[in-house]
Amino acid sequence: MGMFTKSELEMAKSVDLKAVASSMGFTVKRIGSLYTIKEMDSIRIYPDNHWYRWSGKSATGITGGSQIDFMMEFGGMDIGEAVAYLLDFSGQGRNVTVRTEGKVSSVKKEHKPFSLPPSSSNNLRIMKYLTEERRLSEETVMWFIDRKLIYESEPYHNIVFIGYDKEGRARFASMRGIYDHDGKAFKCDVAGNDKRFAFHVEADSDTVLVFEAAIDLMSYFEMHHRPQVHMIALGMTADNPLRQYLDDHAGISNIGFCLDNDEPGRTAAYKLAEKYIRLGYRTDISFPIDGCKDYNEQICSIKKAVISSEKRKGR
């Protein structure tokens, strides 16, 4: 593992394991609150980057772990090849031999060129989803559409969230389905993207607010009436995009961590706050209100309460 930097290892472990399994030819399906693989129904994936095998034996002795362990067990790789494959999948571009659909084959992975998904002729479906399901205002959604930060893709009508570099070039994009099933939806990063970059809003400010998800950023943006600060959505709890953003915006001296109000989010917030204090930044931590996992749940809760109050007054 000495051939990889700490940053590269963090990047490899930030990849969505469900998407990796699908790319290898496996059929990922939901089972309860977890996910499994149709071809090996003893496998459980949780939530996006860990797995375990609840029955059966493995010739390698690997019964679970991270994405790296998954690639070693089901991709026929050693540790170095597994990390290289995951880096390639994340957009870093590495060449390895991989076993697809359970069979070893010699495949040279090429770095995939980054290209934004084709856009729909309008944004009606994502507007409906974001306003009705996520309770964002039309004004907020249009603000992000007008600045080409989000759009509706073809042919599946996913929301595409775009991350630009400091020259204004699109370097990153993630997609989210608009058809939720029990709170779960399709999510995937666009192939070939550069995970050093992320969905963000720039401002003339010395402060950046850090979120896990793009929709949480949009929710906070609306609740706080378009705050005049930098805002970035990591798409994970690893801080690779934040480090790049700080490099690109040298005037930032304050960082506010607005991660999810759950155990992983709280743990990451305190860990990152301590890390960046040591790097010379002033840091602050803010969580959604009690009872809400994230800022989108908070805005949904607030708006539902307002509607309920108005209904009572109208009686």
N, C-alpha and C positions, 0 to 999 in steps of 0.2 A: 504493500500500500504506500510505500515511501515514494513511489513515482508520481503520486498525486498530491496536490496541495490540500490544505484544510478546506479552502474555499471550494475546490472541485469536489471533495467528498460531500460537503454540505449540499452542493448543487445536485449531485447524484441522488442524494436521499430526499430531495424535494420533489422529485418526479412522481406524478400520480401513478401508483402501481396498477390501478385498473386499466389505465390507458396503455401502459406497457404490456400487460397481459393480452389485451386486445390486439396490439400490434404484432404479437407473436403468434396469432392465430387462435387464441383461446376465446371462448365465449363467456364473458363476465355477466353475471346476473345477480340481482338482489335477493337476499334471503333474510327476512326479518330486518334487523337494524344493520346487518353486515352484508358482505358480498361473497359470492362463491364463483367457481369456474365450472361450467357445464360439463366439461370433459373430466374434471376431478372434483366431485362434489364434497370431498372431505376437506377442501381448502376453504379457509375463511380469510377475507381481506377486511382490514379495519384501520382507520377510516379510509385513508387514501394511500398509506405508505408502509403498512405492516401486514403480515399474514401469518397464519399458523395452520397446521394440519391436525385435525382432531382425531383421525384414525388412519390406519395403514402404516406401512413401514417404508423407509427410504434407504436406498443403498448407500447414500452419502451420509446419512445420519442427521441431515438438516430437516428439522420439523417446523421451522418458522423463522421469522426475523424481519429484516428490512428488504428493500427492493434488491439490494446486492445479493442477499441470500436467495431470493426468488430466482434471479438470473443464474446463479450457480446451480441451483437445483433443477430448474426447468429449461434453462438455456444452454446447459452443458458447458459452462464457462468457469474459469478460475476467477479469483477475486479481481485481478487487474482487468481482465476482459469484461467482467460485469460492470465495473465502474466506468470503463471506457464506453460501453454500450449505452449506459444511462446518461452519460454526458452527451453522447451523440444524439440521443433521443431528446434531450433538453435543448439541443441546438448548438452544442459545442463542436460537433463534428469529429467523430473518432471512427476507425475502421476495425471491425471485429468479425469473428465467425459466430453465428447464432443458430440455435436449434429452434425451428418454427414448427408449431403443431406437434411438438413432442419428438421431432426427428432432427438429427444433427445435419446441417447443410452448410457448405462453405459459402458465406455471403459477405461480400465486401460492402460495408455500409458507407454510403456517400453522404457528405454533408448536404442536407436538403436546403435548397434556396428558400428563403423566407418570402412568402407571398400572402397578402391578405385575401381571405375568402371573398368570392364574388358577392356584391351587394344586391339586395332586393330593390325593386323599383320604388318602394316606399318603406316607411318604418312603422306601419300601422300595428303590426302584431306585437312588436316589442313595446310600443307605446301603451297598448292595452294591457300587456303583462305588467309593466313597471308601474302603471298607475292603479290598476285594479288589484293585482296580487301583492305588489310591493309597496303600494300606497304612496308612491312619489307623485308630486304634482306634474302636470303637463309642462309647466314652465321649467321645472328642474330638468326633466328628460330632454326637452328641446335645447336647453343650454348646452348639454353634453353632446347632443346630435349636431348642433350648429358648429361646434368646435372640432368636429370629426373625431371625437373621443369614443363614441359608440355608434354602431349602426346595425341594421338587420341584414343577415346573410341569406343567400340563396344556396341550395333549394330548401333548407330545413328551418329557416327563419330563427336561427339562434341570435342571441345578442353577442356582438363582437366588441370586446373592450381593447383599445389600442394603447400601446405605450410608445412614446417617441423619445429619440435621443435629443441632445441639446441643440442639434442642427435642425430639428423638426422632422427627421426621417422616422417612419414607423419601423421599430425594431422588435416589437413584441406585440402579440395579440393572443387573447384567450377567448373562448366561446362558452356560452352558457345557454342551455335549452330553456325554452319558455313554457314547456309542458311538465310541470312538477307532478310527481307521484309520491304522496306521503312525505312531501318535503324534499324529495330527491329529484335531481334532474341531470341531464347530460352536461358534463363539464370537460373541457379539453383545451390545452394550449395548442396554438397553431404550429404546425411542423416548421422547423428551421428557425424558430424565434430565438432571440438572445435574452436569456433570463437575467442579465444584468440590468435590464430595463423593465419598467412596469407602468401600468395605468396610473396617471397622475394629473394633478392640476397645478400649474405654476402660478406664482404670485411674486410681487415685489415685497419680500418679507425675509426676516431672519429666522423664521420659524417653519418647521415642517411637521405635519400631523401624519402619523403612520397607522394604516389600517390593514386588516387581513384581506378583506374582500372589496371589490370595486363597488358593489351595491351598498355596502356599509359606508364607504366614502361618500357616495351620492346622498345617502340618507342623512349623514352628519352635515353635509354641505347644505341641505335644505333646512334642517332643524336649526342651524346656526346662521341662517340667512346669508349664505355665500361668504364665509369668512375669508378675509384677505390674507391667507397664509398658503404656503405650499401644502399639498396633500398627496399622499402616495399610498397605493394599495399593493402590498407585497404579493398577494395571491398565495401566501404561505406564512409560516412564522420564521423562516430563515430570512436573514437580512441582506442577502446579496444585492437586491435592487436598491436598498437604502444606501449602502456603501457607494454604489455608483452615483446615485442622485446627489449625495453629499460631495462627491468629487467634482460633479458637474456644476454645483451651486455652492461655491466657496463662502458665500455670505451667510449661510445658515449657521446659527450658533445654538438654537433651541430645538429640541425634538420632543414632541408629545406623542406618546404611544397610546393608541386608541384601539387596542386589540379586543378580541372577544372576551366576554365575561364568563368563561368556562376555565377548567383547570389548565388545558394547554395554553390558552390565551393569556391567562394571568401569569403562568410560569414564564412564558416567553417575554411578556412585558417587563417583568422585574429583572430578568436576566439581561435583556437588551438595554434597559435603562442603566443598569450598573456598568455594562460594557461601554456605553457611550459617554458616561460620566468620566470614566478613566481615559477616554480619548479627548476629553476637554470640552464636551458639550454640556449644556444645561438640559436636564431632562425632566419630563413630567409624565405621569400615568393617569389615564382617565378610562373608566369602564362604563358601559351602558348601565342604566338604572337596574336595581335589583329586580329579578324576575325576567330580565331580557338578556338573551345570549349575546346579541349584537345590536348595532345601531339601527339596522333595518327592523328588527323586532321592536325596538323602542319607538321608532316613528309610526309603525303599524299600531302599536298599543295606544299611542297618543291620539292618533286619528280615529281609532275605533271608539275611544272614550269620548271624543268630541261629538261624533255622530250619535252615540248613545245619549249624550246629554241633550243634544238638539231634539232628538225624538221625544224625550221625556218632556221637554218644554213645550213641544207642539201638541201634546195631548190635552 
